[in-house]
Amino acid sequence: MSYWAKATVTVALTFYVLTLAKSVLNIIILVVISAVLAIGLDPAVRWLERLNMRRGYAVALIFFGFAVFVILFAYVVVPPLVHQVTGLADNIPMYARRLETRGDWIGRYFRQHDVALSAQRFIADLPSKISQSFSTILGVAGKVTGALFNVVTVAILMVYFMLALPRMRNTSAVLFVPERRKRAEHVMDQSIAKIGGYVAGNLVTSLICGILALLALTVLRVPFAVPLAMWAGIADLVPAVGSYLGAAPAVIVGFFAHPAFTGVLVLAYFIVYQQFENYFLVPKVMQNAVDLSPAAVIISTLVGGSLFGFAGALLALPGAATIKVILWDVWLGERSSGDVLLEKHIEAGRVAEADAEAHAEARAERRRRAFRRVREALGSGKRTPPPDEPGPEEDEGTTD
């Protein structure tokens, strides 16, 4: 009876805890997103620490830089956006009258249904309709306020996690028994590296998206190409639907540009780029960043987005990379003794991991050399003498 009583209590407590977790699922997702972002930004914090900067100052500097970027983006994007929306609302009747002069089926449709007059009446009645829809306004305002609250919560938690990340790692390792502590630390380090690679890879793909969008919009002579490209790159950080959110403003502005088919060209560009990013760029970048095959990247994103929506798509790749680390280092590692085929697979994975680390270190060393050259070029302008060439203090030829 003692065994069955303990088993019953354990099952009941498990269901109770799961019920509580479901009721606070939104908060748990925010905490996980904050932890993933903090781990992804930890390499930048450690780089600043190597420059003799305290961790708190490094975190504050990164957060301040992010805040400056948001303010600059709002300053660059919001005024043109307001101007565009106002101009669009004022010119919709004019565009409709222009379409009425066409001789094709579009012009006949606009003339038969008097679209220009309907649009003019709609715009004139819009303020009164908005004032009458007070409940709808409150609902939209509530959703916007909730989204802003989630963003602020993630930002605050991310700062706390970034400050406490080294201490959290040591505390987590203490929870394991001594004989398993070394393996647990290895698994945590590998998982943190994969999550950091995911965040870095996401930033790389968004940067590529913004640069290519800027080039395309500049070539097509779309107005406000810089803010539209910035928005496309930032929106690309959002998994699954980010590229569509980034493309929509550019396509709308393109349709009202001159010539009129510019919007079609902008739409065609973003459709082609979406296919390029989904099936080539993201799988290739994430394969190197999180050590997942292109098929695993696509499947993980689709499954995560289907199960948990935006948050699931955001956390799909770091979750899949962490599961792979646990499977290879814990579950398969404990069963590899005597299994020749499994030992070969594990050894091949370790060799590939060592090669990836060596390539990453080589790239980091090239970046450090380039940074030193730039720093020397921006310095005092004095040439550093070779080892066999006397310095300025030895030019007189004096000896002791």
Rosetta blueprint (number, residue, H / E / L):
1 M L
2 S H
3 Y H
4 W H
5 A H
6 K H
7 A H
8 T H
9 V H
10 T H
11 V H
12 A H
13 L H
14 T H
15 F H
16 Y H
17 V H
18 L H
19 T H
20 L H
21 A H
22 K H
23 S H
24 V L
25 L H
26 N H
27 I H
28 I H
29 I H
30 L H
31 V H
32 V H
33 I H
34 S H
35 A H
36 V H
37 L H
38 A H
39 I H
40 G H
41 L H
42 D H
43 P H
44 A H
45 V H
46 R H
47 W H
48 L H
49 E H
50 R H
51 L L
52 N L
53 M L
54 R L
55 R H
56 G H
57 Y H
58 A H
59 V H
60 A H
61 L H
62 I H
63 F H
64 F H
65 G H
66 F H
67 A H
68 V H
69 F H
70 V H
71 I H
72 L H
73 F H
74 A H
75 Y H
76 V H
77 V H
78 V H
79 P H
80 P H
81 L H
82 V H
83 H H
84 Q H
85 V H
86 T H
87 G H
88 L H
89 A H
90 D H
91 N H
92 I H
93 P H
94 M H
95 Y H
96 A H
97 R H
98 R H
99 L H
100 E H
101 T L
102 R L
103 G L
104 D L
105 W H
106 I H
107 G H
108 R H
109 Y H
110 F H
111 R H
112 Q H
113 H H
114 D L
115 V H
116 A H
117 L H
118 S H
119 A H
120 Q H
121 R H
122 F H
123 I H
124 A H
125 D H
126 L H
127 P H
128 S H
129 K H
130 I H
131 S H
132 Q H
133 S L
134 F H
135 S H
136 T H
137 I H
138 L H
139 G H
140 V H
141 A H
142 G H
143 K H
144 V H
145 T H
146 G H
147 A H
148 L H
149 F H
150 N H
151 V H
152 V H
153 T H
154 V H
155 A H
156 I H
157 L H
158 M H
159 V H
160 Y H
161 F H
162 M H
163 L H
164 A H
165 L H
166 P H
167 R H
168 M H
169 R H
170 N H
171 T H
172 S H
173 A H
174 V H
175 L L
176 F L
177 V L
178 P H
179 E H
180 R H
181 R H
182 K H
183 R H
184 A H
185 E H
186 H H
187 V H
188 M H
189 D H
190 Q H
191 S H
192 I H
193 A H
194 K H
195 I H
196 G H
197 G H
198 Y H
199 V H
200 A H
201 G H
202 N H
203 L H
204 V H
205 T H
206 S H
207 L H
208 I H
209 C H
210 G H
211 I H
212 L H
213 A H
214 L H
215 L H
216 A H
217 L H
218 T H
219 V H
220 L L
221 R L
222 V L
223 P L
224 F L
225 A H
226 V H
227 P H
228 L H
229 A H
230 M H
231 W H
232 A H
233 G H
234 I H
235 A H
236 D L
237 L L
238 V L
239 P L
240 A L
241 V L
242 G H
243 S H
244 Y H
245 L H
246 G H
247 A H
248 A H
249 P H
250 A H
251 V H
252 I H
253 V H
254 G H
255 F H
256 F L
257 A L
258 H L
259 P L
260 A L
261 F L
262 T H
263 G H
264 V H
265 L H
266 V H
267 L H
268 A H
269 Y H
270 F H
271 I H
272 V H
273 Y H
274 Q H
275 Q H
276 F H
277 E H
278 N H
279 Y H
280 F H
281 L H
282 V H
283 P H
284 K H
285 V H
286 M H
287 Q H
288 N H
289 A H
290 V H
291 D L
292 L L
293 S L
294 P H
295 A H
296 A H
297 V H
298 I H
299 I H
300 S H
301 T H
302 L H
303 V H
304 G H
305 G H
306 S H
307 L H
308 F H
309 G H
310 F H
311 A H
312 G H
313 A H
314 L H
315 L H
316 A H
317 L H
318 P H
319 G H
320 A H
321 A H
322 T H
323 I H
324 K H
325 V H
326 I H
327 L H
328 W H
329 D H
330 V H
331 W H
332 L L
333 G H
334 E H
335 R H
336 S L
337 S L
338 G L
339 D L
340 V H
341 L H
342 L H
343 E H
344 K H
345 H H
346 I H
347 E H
348 A H
349 G H
350 R H
351 V H
352 A H
353 E H
354 A H
355 D H
356 A H
357 E H
358 A H
359 H H
360 A H
361 E H
362 A H
363 R H
364 A H
365 E H
366 R H
367 R H
368 R H
369 R H
370 A H
371 F H
372 R H
373 R H
374 V H
375 R H
376 E H
377 A H
378 L L
379 G L
380 S L
381 G L
382 K L
383 R L
384 T L
385 P L
386 P L
387 P L
388 D L
389 E L
390 P L
391 G L
392 P H
393 E H
394 E H
395 D L
396 E L
397 G L
398 T L
399 T L
400 D L
